[in-house]
């Protein structure tokens, strides 16, 4: 019997989607599902939702809940992480409010930038505690890692643990669906090859299957730009909480400049580079539709709507719709358990996969999954300008992970110093003062390694 542990199952909507995907496979319909969260109230809600998902699908899994991580992972075959250390308040609020006082504005702040650095410092120790516990209680389990900042977290896990793991995101498949919609092409007809780093992977090939073979869709994308100089995308149904009509001008601009389309949304991507968010350049924000403080707005909407959503999800008289999501997690588990081969995009160590990125970086590439586990695909060399752009982000990831693993506080400053957006806005003295203030403000959420205590060799 397959046992799956959900760490952070109080993320009820995301857990619901994964549960629906998992239980839709007949081979997993009788699995043992262990839901874990440190918030007992949200855990109770997720338990109710899990039972309603099972009822809707007319299956009979074993559903267990616990606030003990060790109980959840004991003997598990698969462990899924879906938590946020520090939550919206106080952690995320701190990551936005303090930098803003220095003139440093952000959009999402969960992957790179000063917000991504701080989130990484909060999250990596928690993940390493989990992987240490997994080594004792479920050493053969596969860790499906959904927590941001994805590349930093996966890089740290790879260096400090021998647990089998893959980092999972939905940007590749979401963007492919969006581009299909922009071009009026069926998503089922798409044929693409994508590679890079999380939130900065590019479609090296993007085409449509036809009776005559695969037709390149990049010329059609250029025609789309000519007809839509300020493209919008409809986000009302997106699981990341996006709003309808967000501008997608940033990454269409990058496509025109680079020749390849990037996987992450415009509001995310705008803070990974120094080109779009600049103090005093409201013209850039307006031209490219960059939504400053977008993530706090999403969080506030979700918090405001939570009680209504919770009532709807747990209403005993209301039917629960279970529809397939685009997440890879359930398919990975199914492939490992049954041997059914499938291809997913995963975040893994760059072991001779992308020739012109560092060998110990975390890269996002197509992976074959079957009974042998997750097997990444070799890509070779990326176009050099794409690799160069990714390297600016890898520099920040590397230094943040070094800070977390070695206890060297200096590397926190260094990470901020080489961050493209931070460096474009602040001088060195401002960067040092900002880092100090953020570390102090986060308090217990930033472990003592940033004061010089060494955690890992």
NUKOL-657532 format. One record per residue (C-alpha): residue in one letter; y, x, z. Coordinates in Angstrom, 1 decimal. Each point is the difference from the previous one (the first is absolute). Layout:
BEGIN
res A, py Y, px X, pz Z
...
! end
This chain:
BEGIN
res X, py 0.0, px 0.0, pz 0.0
res X, py 3.4, px 1.4, pz -1.0
res X, py 2.5, px 0.4, pz 2.8
res X, py 3.7, px 0.2, pz -0.9
res X, py 2.7, px 0.8, pz 2.6
res X, py 3.6, px -1.1, pz -0.6
res X, py 2.4, px 2.2, pz 1.9
res X, py 3.3, px -1.9, pz 0.3
res X, py -1.5, px -3.4, pz -0.9
res X, py 3.1, px -1.6, pz 1.5
res X, py 1.5, px 0.5, pz -3.4
res X, py -1.3, px -3.5, pz -0.6
res X, py 1.0, px -0.7, pz -3.6
res X, py -1.3, px 3.4, pz -1.3
res X, py -3.1, px -0.4, pz 2.1
res X, py -0.5, px -3.5, pz -1.5
res X, py 0.2, px 1.4, pz -3.5
res X, py -2.6, px 2.8, pz 0.7
res X, py -2.3, px -2.4, pz 1.8
res X, py 0.1, px -2.4, pz -2.9
res X, py -0.8, px 2.8, pz -2.4
res X, py -2.9, px 1.4, pz 2.1
res X, py -1.6, px -3.4, pz 0.8
res X, py 0.2, px -1.0, pz -3.7
res X, py -2.8, px 2.5, pz -0.8
res X, py -3.4, px -1.6, pz 0.8
res X, py -1.3, px 3.4, pz 1.1
res X, py 2.7, px 0.2, pz 2.7
res X, py 0.1, px -3.7, pz 1.0
res X, py -2.1, px 0.7, pz 3.1
res X, py 1.8, px 3.2, pz 1.1
res X, py 1.2, px 0.7, pz 3.5
res X, py 3.8, px -0.1, pz 0.1
res X, py 1.6, px 1.6, pz 3.0
res X, py 3.7, px -0.8, pz 0.3
res X, py 2.0, px 2.4, pz 2.2
res X, py 3.7, px -0.1, pz 1.1
res X, py 2.0, px 1.0, pz 3.0
res X, py 1.9, px -3.3, pz -0.2
res X, py -2.4, px -2.6, pz 1.5
res X, py 2.0, px -2.9, pz -1.2
res X, py 0.1, px 1.1, pz -3.6
res X, py -3.7, px 0.9, pz 0.2
res X, py -0.8, px -3.5, pz 1.1
res X, py 1.8, px -1.4, pz -3.0
res X, py -1.9, px 2.3, pz -2.4
res X, py -3.3, px -1.0, pz 1.6
res X, py 0.8, px -3.7, pz -0.7
res X, py 1.0, px 0.9, pz -3.6
res X, py -3.2, px 2.1, pz -0.5
res X, py -2.1, px -3.0, pz 1.0
res X, py 2.0, px -2.3, pz -2.3
res X, py -0.6, px 2.5, pz -2.9
res X, py -3.7, px 0.0, pz 0.7
res X, py 0.0, px -3.8, pz 0.1
res X, py 1.9, px -0.3, pz -3.3
res X, py -2.5, px 2.3, pz -1.7
res X, py -2.9, px -1.7, pz 1.7
res X, py -1.4, px 3.3, pz 1.4
res X, py -1.2, px 1.1, pz 3.4
res X, py 1.2, px 3.5, pz 1.0
res X, py 0.0, px 1.2, pz 3.6
res X, py 3.6, px 0.1, pz 1.1
res X, py 0.9, px 2.0, pz 3.1
res X, py 3.4, px 0.9, pz 1.6
res X, py 1.0, px 2.7, pz 2.4
res X, py 3.0, px 1.8, pz 1.2
res X, py -2.2, px 3.1, pz 0.5
res X, py 0.1, px 2.3, pz -3.0
res X, py -3.2, px 1.7, pz 1.1
res X, py -1.9, px -3.3, pz 0.1
res X, py 1.3, px -0.9, pz -3.4
res X, py -1.2, px 3.2, pz -1.7
res X, py -3.2, px 0.6, pz 1.9
res X, py -2.8, px 0.2, pz -2.7
res X, py 2.3, px -1.3, pz -2.7
res X, py -0.8, px 0.7, pz -3.7
res X, py 3.6, px -0.4, pz -1.1
res X, py 3.4, px 0.2, pz 1.8
res X, py 3.2, px -1.5, pz -1.4
res X, py 3.4, px 1.0, pz 1.4
res X, py 2.9, px -2.4, pz -0.4
res X, py 2.4, px 0.7, pz 2.9
res X, py 3.6, px 1.1, pz 0.4
res X, py 0.8, px 2.2, pz 3.0
res X, py 3.1, px -1.2, pz 1.8
res X, py 0.3, px -3.2, pz -2.1
res X, py 3.2, px -1.3, pz -1.4
res X, py 1.8, px 0.2, pz 3.3
res X, py 0.7, px 2.5, pz 1.3
res X, py -1.4, px 2.6, pz -2.5
res X, py 1.1, px -1.3, pz -3.4
res X, py 3.3, px -1.2, pz 1.3
res X, py 0.6, px 3.5, pz 1.4
res X, py -0.9, px 1.7, pz -3.3
res X, py 2.7, px -2.0, pz -1.8
res X, py 2.8, px -0.3, pz 2.5
res X, py 0.4, px 3.6, pz 1.1
res X, py 0.0, px 1.5, pz -3.5
res X, py 2.5, px -2.6, pz -1.1
res X, py 2.4, px 1.3, pz 2.6
res X, py -0.2, px 3.4, pz -1.8
res X, py 0.7, px -1.6, pz -3.4
res X, py -3.7, px 0.1, pz -1.0
res X, py -1.1, px -3.4, pz -1.3
res X, py -3.6, px -0.9, pz -1.0
res X, py -1.9, px -2.9, pz -1.6
res X, py -3.6, px 0.0, pz 1.4
res X, py -0.3, px 3.3, pz 2.0
res X, py -3.8, px -0.1, pz 0.3
res X, py -1.2, px 2.8, pz -2.3
res X, py 2.6, px 2.7, pz -0.3
res X, py 3.5, px 0.7, pz 1.1
res X, py 1.0, px 0.3, pz 3.7
res X, py -1.6, px -3.4, pz 0.7
res X, py -3.3, px 1.1, pz -1.6
res X, py 0.0, px 3.3, pz 2.0
res X, py 0.5, px -1.8, pz 3.3
res X, py -2.7, px -2.6, pz -0.9
res X, py -2.3, px 2.9, pz -0.8
res X, py 0.6, px 1.7, pz 3.3
res X, py -0.7, px -3.3, pz 1.8
res X, py -3.1, px -0.8, pz -1.9
res X, py -1.9, px 3.2, pz -0.6
res X, py -1.0, px 0.5, pz 3.6
res X, py -1.3, px -3.5, pz 0.3
res X, py -2.1, px 0.4, pz -3.1
res X, py -1.4, px 3.3, pz 1.2
res X, py -1.0, px -1.6, pz 3.3
res X, py -1.8, px -2.6, pz -2.1
res X, py -1.8, px 2.5, pz -2.1
res X, py -1.0, px 2.0, pz 3.1
res X, py -1.5, px -3.2, pz 1.4
res X, py -1.7, px -0.7, pz -3.3
res X, py -1.7, px 3.4, pz 0.1
res X, py -1.5, px -1.0, pz 3.3
res X, py -0.8, px -3.7, pz -0.7
res X, py -0.5, px -0.4, pz -3.7
res X, py 0.0, px 3.5, pz -1.7
res X, py -1.5, px -1.3, pz -3.2
res X, py 2.5, px -2.8, pz -0.5
res X, py 2.5, px -0.2, pz -2.8
res X, py 3.7, px -0.3, pz 1.0
res X, py 2.0, px -2.2, pz -2.2
res X, py 3.6, px 1.1, pz 0.8
res X, py 2.8, px -2.5, pz -0.8
res X, py 2.7, px 1.3, pz 2.3
res X, py 3.3, px 1.5, pz -1.2
res X, py 1.2, px 2.7, pz -0.5
res X, py -3.2, px 0.1, pz -2.1
res X, py 0.1, px 3.6, pz -1.3
res X, py 1.1, px 1.5, pz 3.3
res X, py -2.7, px -1.9, pz 1.9
res X, py -2.8, px 0.8, pz -2.4
res X, py 1.0, px 3.7, pz -0.1
res X, py -0.1, px 0.2, pz 3.8
res X, py -3.4, px -1.8, pz 0.2
res X, py -1.5, px 2.3, pz -2.6
res X, py 1.2, px 3.2, pz 1.8
res X, py -0.9, px -1.1, pz 3.5
res X, py -3.2, px -2.0, pz -0.5
res X, py -3.3, px 0.0, pz -2.0
res X, py -0.1, px -3.8, pz -0.2
res X, py -0.6, px -1.5, pz -3.4
res X, py 3.3, px -1.7, pz -1.0
res X, py 2.1, px -1.3, pz -2.8
res X, py 3.6, px -1.2, pz 0.1
res X, py 0.6, px -3.4, pz -1.7
res X, py 3.1, px -1.5, pz -1.4
res X, py 0.7, px -2.9, pz -2.4
res X, py 2.8, px 1.5, pz -2.0
res X, py -2.1, px 1.0, pz -3.0
res X, py -1.6, px -3.4, pz -0.5
res X, py 3.2, px -1.9, pz 0.9
res X, py 2.1, px 1.9, pz -2.5
res X, py -2.6, px -0.4, pz -2.7
res X, py 0.1, px -3.7, pz 0.5
res X, py 3.8, px -0.1, pz -0.1
res X, py 0.2, px 2.1, pz -3.2
res X, py -2.5, px -2.4, pz -1.6
res X, py 2.2, px -2.9, pz 1.0
res X, py 3.1, px 1.8, pz -1.4
res X, py -1.7, px 0.6, pz -3.3
res X, py -1.8, px -3.4, pz -0.2
res X, py -3.4, px 1.7, pz -0.1
res X, py -3.1, px -1.1, pz 1.9
res X, py -0.7, px 2.2, pz 3.0
res X, py -3.7, px -0.2, pz -0.8
res X, py 0.7, px 1.8, pz -3.3
res X, py 1.8, px 3.0, pz 1.5
res X, py -1.4, px 3.5, pz -0.3
res X, py 1.8, px 2.7, pz 2.0
res X, py -0.4, px 3.4, pz 1.6
res X, py 2.2, px 0.8, pz 2.9
res X, py 0.5, px 3.0, pz 2.3
res X, py 2.3, px 1.7, pz 2.4
res X, py 0.8, px -0.5, pz 3.6
res X, py 0.3, px -3.2, pz 2.0
res X, py 3.1, px -2.0, pz -1.1
res X, py 0.7, px 2.6, pz -2.6
res X, py -2.9, px -0.3, pz -2.4
res X, py 0.6, px -0.5, pz -3.7
res X, py -1.9, px -1.8, pz -2.7
res X, py -1.0, px 2.9, pz -2.2
res X, py -1.5, px -2.5, pz -2.4
res X, py 0.9, px -3.7, pz -0.1
res X, py -1.6, px -2.1, pz -2.7
res X, py -1.5, px -3.3, pz -1.1
res X, py -3.6, px -0.5, pz -1.1
res X, py -0.1, px -1.6, pz -3.5
res X, py -2.7, px -0.5, pz -2.6
res X, py 1.1, px 3.2, pz -1.6
res X, py 0.0, px 2.1, pz 3.2
res X, py 2.7, px 0.7, pz 2.6
res X, py 3.6, px -0.5, pz -1.1
res X, py 2.6, px 2.0, pz 1.8
res X, py 2.4, px -2.3, pz 1.9
res X, py 2.7, px 2.5, pz 0.7
res X, py 1.9, px -0.8, pz -3.2
res X, py 0.0, px -3.7, pz 1.0
res X, py 1.4, px 1.1, pz 3.4
res X, py 2.9, px 1.7, pz -1.7
res X, py 0.6, px -3.1, pz -2.0
res X, py 0.0, px -2.0, pz 3.2
res X, py 2.7, px 2.3, pz 1.4
res X, py 2.1, px -0.5, pz -3.0
res X, py -0.2, px -3.8, pz 0.4
res X, py 0.4, px 0.1, pz 3.8
res X, py 2.4, px 2.8, pz 1.0
res X, py -0.2, px -1.1, pz 3.7
res X, py -3.6, px -1.2, pz 0.4
res X, py -0.9, px -2.2, pz 2.9
res X, py -3.4, px -0.8, pz 1.5
res X, py -1.2, px -3.1, pz 1.7
res X, py -1.2, px 1.0, pz 3.4
res X, py -0.4, px -3.3, pz 1.8
res X, py -3.7, px 0.3, pz 0.2
res X, py -0.3, px 3.7, pz 0.8
res X, py -1.9, px 0.9, pz 3.2
res X, py 2.6, px 2.6, pz 0.9
res X, py 2.6, px -2.7, pz 0.8
res X, py 2.2, px 0.7, pz -3.0
res X, py 2.5, px -2.7, pz -1.1
res X, py 0.3, px -1.7, pz -3.4
res X, py 2.2, px 1.8, pz -2.5
res X, py 0.2, px 3.6, pz 1.3
res X, py 1.4, px 2.4, pz -2.6
res X, py -2.5, px 2.3, pz -1.6
res X, py 2.7, px 2.1, pz -1.6
res X, py -0.8, px 3.2, pz 1.9
res X, py -3.4, px 0.6, pz -1.3
res X, py 0.8, px -1.2, pz -3.5
res X, py 2.8, px 2.6, pz 0.1
res X, py -2.5, px 2.6, pz 1.1
res X, py -2.4, px -1.0, pz -2.8
res X, py 2.8, px 0.6, pz -2.5
res X, py 0.7, px 3.4, pz 1.5
res X, py -3.6, px 1.1, pz 0.6
res X, py -2.0, px -1.8, pz -2.6
res X, py -2.6, px -1.3, pz 2.4
res X, py 0.2, px -3.1, pz 2.3
res X, py -0.3, px 0.5, pz 3.7
res X, py -2.2, px -2.2, pz 2.2
res X, py 2.2, px -0.7, pz 3.0
res X, py 2.7, px -2.7, pz 0.0
res X, py 3.7, px 0.8, pz -0.7
res X, py 1.2, px -0.6, pz 3.6
res X, py -2.7, px 2.5, pz 1.3
res X, py 0.5, px 2.6, pz -2.7
res X, py 3.8, px 0.0, pz 0.3
res X, py -0.3, px 1.9, pz 3.3
res X, py -2.6, px 2.6, pz -1.2
res X, py 2.6, px 1.6, pz -2.3
res X, py 3.7, px 1.0, pz 0.3
res X, py 1.3, px -2.0, pz -2.9
res X, py 0.7, px -3.6, pz 1.1
res X, py 1.1, px -0.2, pz 3.6
res X, py 3.2, px 1.9, pz 0.6
res X, py 2.7, px -0.7, pz 2.6
res X, py 3.1, px -1.3, pz -1.7
res X, py -1.9, px -0.7, pz -3.3
res X, py -0.1, px -3.8, pz 0.2
res X, py 0.0, px 0.0, pz -3.8
res X, py -3.5, px 1.5, pz 0.0
res X, py -1.3, px -2.5, pz 2.5
res X, py 1.4, px -2.8, pz -2.1
res X, py -1.1, px 1.4, pz -3.3
res X, py -3.6, px 0.5, pz 1.1
res X, py -0.2, px -2.8, pz 2.4
res X, py -1.0, px 2.2, pz 3.0
res X, py -0.5, px -2.2, pz 3.1
res X, py 1.0, px 2.1, pz 3.0
res X, py -1.7, px -1.0, pz 3.3
res X, py -2.6, px -2.0, pz -2.0
res X, py -2.9, px 0.6, pz 2.4
res X, py 1.8, px -1.2, pz 3.1
res X, py 0.9, px -3.2, pz -1.9
res X, py -3.6, px -0.6, pz -0.9
res X, py -1.1, px 0.6, pz 3.6
res X, py 2.6, px -2.4, pz 1.3
res X, py -1.1, px -2.7, pz -2.5
res X, py -3.6, px 0.5, pz 1.0
res X, py 0.8, px 0.0, pz 3.7
res X, py 2.1, px -3.2, pz -0.4
res X, py -2.8, px -1.7, pz -1.9
res X, py -2.9, px 1.2, pz 2.1
res X, py -0.4, px -2.9, pz 2.3
res X, py 0.1, px -2.5, pz -2.9
res X, py -2.5, px 2.2, pz -1.8
res X, py -2.2, px 0.3, pz 3.0
res X, py 0.0, px -3.7, pz 0.5
res X, py -1.1, px -0.5, pz -3.6
res X, py -2.7, px 2.6, pz 0.2
res X, py -1.5, px -1.3, pz 3.2
res X, py 0.4, px -3.7, pz -0.5
res X, py -3.5, px -1.4, pz 0.5
res X, py 0.6, px -2.9, pz -2.4
res X, py 1.4, px 2.1, pz -2.8
res X, py -2.2, px 1.6, pz -2.7
res X, py 0.5, px 3.7, pz -0.5
res X, py 0.3, px 1.2, pz -3.6
res X, py -1.9, px 3.2, pz -0.7
res X, py 0.9, px 1.7, pz -3.2
res X, py -0.9, px 3.4, pz -1.2
res X, py 2.5, px 2.8, pz 0.7
res X, py 0.6, px 3.2, pz -2.0
res X, py -1.0, px 2.2, pz 2.9
res X, py -2.7, px 2.6, pz -0.6
res X, py -1.5, px 0.0, pz 3.5
res X, py -2.7, px -2.7, pz -0.4
res X, py -1.1, px 1.4, pz -3.3
res X, py -0.5, px 3.4, pz 1.5
res X, py -2.1, px -1.3, pz 2.8
res X, py -2.0, px -2.1, pz -2.4
res X, py -0.6, px 3.0, pz -2.3
res X, py -1.1, px 2.3, pz 2.8
res X, py -2.3, px -2.7, pz 1.5
res X, py -1.6, px -1.1, pz -3.2
res X, py 0.4, px 2.9, pz -2.4
res X, py 2.0, px -2.1, pz -2.4
res X, py 2.3, px 2.4, pz -1.9
res X, py 3.7, px -0.7, pz -0.3
res X, py 3.2, px 1.9, pz -0.5
res X, py 2.9, px -0.1, pz 2.4
res X, py 3.1, px 2.0, pz 0.6
res X, py -0.2, px 2.0, pz 3.2
res X, py 2.0, px 2.6, pz 1.9
res X, py -2.1, px 3.1, pz 0.6
res X, py 0.2, px 3.7, pz 0.5
res X, py 0.9, px 1.8, pz -3.3
res X, py -3.2, px 2.0, pz -0.3
res X, py 0.5, px 1.3, pz -3.6
res X, py 1.0, px -3.5, pz -1.1
res X, py 3.6, px 0.6, pz -1.2
res X, py 0.5, px 3.6, pz -1.0
res X, py 3.7, px 0.3, pz 0.4
res X, py 0.3, px -1.5, pz 3.5
res X, py -1.0, px 1.9, pz 3.3
res X, py -3.7, px 0.0, pz 0.7
res X, py 0.4, px -1.5, pz 3.5
res X, py 2.5, px -2.7, pz -1.0
res X, py -1.0, px -3.6, pz 0.1
res X, py -0.2, px -1.5, pz -3.5
res X, py -0.5, px -3.4, pz -1.4
res X, py -2.6, px -0.1, pz -2.8
res X, py -2.7, px -2.2, pz -1.4
res X, py -3.2, px 0.1, pz 2.0
res X, py -3.6, px -1.1, pz -0.8
res X, py -1.5, px -1.8, pz 3.0
res X, py -3.8, px -0.7, pz 0.4
res X, py -2.7, px 0.7, pz 2.5
res X, py 1.1, px 3.6, pz 0.1
res X, py 3.4, px -1.0, pz 1.3
res X, py 3.5, px 0.7, pz -1.5
res X, py -0.1, px 2.6, pz -2.7
res X, py 3.4, px 1.0, pz -1.4
res X, py 0.6, px 0.7, pz -3.7
res X, py 1.4, px 3.3, pz -1.3
res X, py 3.2, px -0.5, pz -1.9
res X, py 1.0, px 3.5, pz -1.0
res X, py 3.7, px 1.0, pz -0.3
res X, py 2.7, px -2.7, pz 0.2
res X, py 3.0, px 0.2, pz -2.3
res X, py 2.0, px 2.8, pz 1.7
res X, py 3.2, px -2.0, pz 0.7
res X, py -2.1, px -2.7, pz 1.8
res X, py -1.7, px 2.7, pz 2.1
res X, py 3.3, px 1.5, pz 0.8
res X, py 1.4, px -3.3, pz 1.2
res X, py -3.0, px -0.6, pz 2.1
res X, py 0.2, px 3.4, pz 1.6
res X, py 3.4, px -0.9, pz 1.5
res X, py -1.8, px -2.8, pz 1.9
res X, py -3.1, px 2.1, pz 0.9
res X, py 2.3, px 2.6, pz 1.6
res X, py 1.2, px -2.7, pz 2.5
res X, py -3.6, px -1.2, pz 0.6
res X, py -1.3, px 3.5, pz 0.6
res X, py 2.7, px 0.9, pz 2.5
res X, py -0.4, px -3.2, pz 1.9
res X, py -3.7, px 0.4, pz 0.2
res X, py 0.5, px 3.6, pz 1.1
res X, py 2.3, px -1.2, pz 2.8
res X, py -2.6, px -2.6, pz 1.1
res X, py -3.0, px 2.3, pz -0.1
res X, py 1.5, px 3.2, pz 1.4
res X, py 2.6, px -1.3, pz 2.4
res X, py 2.8, px 1.9, pz -1.7
res X, py 3.2, px -2.0, pz 0.6
res X, py 1.8, px 2.2, pz -2.5
res X, py -2.0, px -1.5, pz -2.9
res X, py 1.4, px -3.4, pz 0.8
res X, py 3.5, px 1.4, pz -0.9
res X, py -1.4, px 1.8, pz -3.0
res X, py -1.7, px -3.2, pz -1.3
res X, py 3.4, px -1.9, pz 0.2
res X, py 1.8, px 3.0, pz -1.5
res X, py -2.1, px 0.0, pz -3.2
res X, py -0.2, px -3.8, pz -0.3
res X, py 1.7, px -0.9, pz -3.3
res X, py 2.0, px -3.0, pz 1.3
res X, py 0.9, px 1.4, pz 3.4
res X, py 1.1, px 3.4, pz -1.5
res X, py 2.1, px -1.8, pz -2.6
res X, py 2.0, px -1.8, pz 2.7
res X, py 0.2, px 2.2, pz 3.2
res X, py 0.9, px 3.6, pz 0.8
res X, py -2.2, px 2.2, pz 2.0
res X, py 1.7, px -0.6, pz 3.3
res X, py -0.2, px -3.8, pz -0.5
res X, py -3.7, px 0.3, pz -0.8
res X, py -0.7, px 1.9, pz 3.2
res X, py 2.0, px -2.4, pz 2.1
res X, py -1.6, px -3.0, pz -1.6
res X, py -3.5, px 1.3, pz 0.6
res X, py 0.7, px 0.7, pz 3.7
res X, py 1.5, px -3.5, pz 0.5
res X, py -2.9, px -1.7, pz -1.7
res X, py -2.6, px 1.9, pz 2.0
res X, py 1.8, px -0.9, pz 3.2
res X, py 0.4, px -3.6, pz -1.0
res X, py -3.7, px -0.5, pz -0.8
res X, py -1.0, px 1.3, pz 3.4
res X, py -3.7, px -0.6, pz 0.8
res X, py -0.7, px -0.9, pz -3.7
res X, py 0.6, px 3.6, pz -0.9
res X, py -2.7, px 2.0, pz 1.9
res X, py 0.8, px 3.3, pz 1.7
res X, py -1.0, px 2.1, pz -3.0
res X, py 3.6, px 0.0, pz -1.2
res X, py 1.1, px 1.8, pz 3.2
res X, py -2.4, px 2.9, pz -0.8
res X, py -3.3, px -1.1, pz 1.4
res X, py -2.8, px 1.0, pz -2.5
res X, py -2.4, px -2.8, pz -0.8
res X, py -2.0, px 1.5, pz -2.9
res X, py -0.7, px 3.5, pz -1.2
! end
